[in-house]
Amino acid sequence: MSEATLIDVLPAHRFDEARLLSYLNGRLAGAEQGMQVKQFQGGQSNPTYLLTVGEHRYVLRKKPPGKLLPSAHMVEREYQVINALGSTDVPVPTARLLCEDPEIIGTAFYIMDYVEGRVHTQPLLSDVEQSQRLPIYRSMIETMAQLHNVDWKAVGLESYGKAEGYIPRQIKRWSGQFEASRTGDMPAMDALMAWLPENMPKDDHTTIAHGDFRIGNLILHPTEPKVVSILDWELATLGHPLSDLAYCCLPYHLPSGVNGVKGMLGADLKSMGLPEEQQVLEWYCQYSGRSEIPDWNFFLAFSLFRLAAILQGVYHRAVQGNASNADALEVGKRAGLLAERGWEIAQS
């Protein structure tokens, strides 16, 4: 996470810093020495801040202000999963505290340690030394498999989600969220909403599913090509591991060089030192202990549908004026492109 991603707190996301500091006194190391607050630019959804408290650096995530869609922005759930994974080999920041009292800063929030490292948002990794690109991808897939291999019952996440029926629930949920934030006609989305329930895979495997597992949500070691932390757990639940894998592989199915679409299609991966999708799937099988990846097109189409619904929500919030990113209006316009690509894959 480079320092360049830090900005002064946006007017819409300001809160009573003195009130927060007095709450943290005695709850967080260093609070008696005062606190500085900056906001991270990026992340469409839950406003995220860097707190410098004495010698320590922490990250605070809170719900956005304004009226929220039901079941969205559950920072309590993010805290729960990060806290539970603290006892496993999955790289996550240390969770420090959860505050569900909206009186302190206006909404629920949680605090975790700041993790030093690099964040690269572009899947082509063009700003990374070429020799590091393949090992970074490999570490990304190994980290995902580590997450999927966690015994979620043993770490106390039995109540974190329903143990079966993830795919039908997700189709229903995101169809509902899409309809709630619809701003016009989107025929490819309507087609996907009809096709997906009819073509669900029989295999109903359950793991912890991150829900937004991609290169831009990982902190890499400052110099080495390895993942040191997984970020942004807002969409995590108990779910199907192949939904994470397909989502992570979406750049292979989206055009490169299109503004705002982080795609790799059309790029010369070999000359750039990047793995092909097949290599990624083989790594995943190796690290997760799977022998094959069934129903791949379904999971890709499902992931594109889900991402289109999420972006439509971002766009809808931007139209109402409360999205946490200045690029939200632009991002929202991509929803149609994703739905169309999803429908193409569904039919192939």
Secondary structure, 3 states (H helix, E strand, C coil): CCHHHEECCCHHHCCCHHHHHHHHCCCCCCHHHCEEEEEECCCCCCCEEEEEECCEEEEEEECCCCCCCCCCCCHHHHHHHHHHHCCCCCCCCCEEEEECCCCCCCCCEEEEECCCCECCCCCCCCCCCHHHHHHHHHHHHHHHHHHHHCCCCCCCCCCCCCCCCHHHHHHHHHHHHHHHCCCCCCHHHHHHHHHHHHCCCCCCCCEEECCCCCHHHEEECCCCCCEEEECCCCCCEEECHHHHHHHHCHHHHCECCCCCCCCCECCCHHHHCCCCHHHHHHHHHHHHCCCCCCCHHHHHHHHHHHHHHHHHHHHHHHHHCCCCCCCHHHHHCCHHHHHHHHHHHHHC
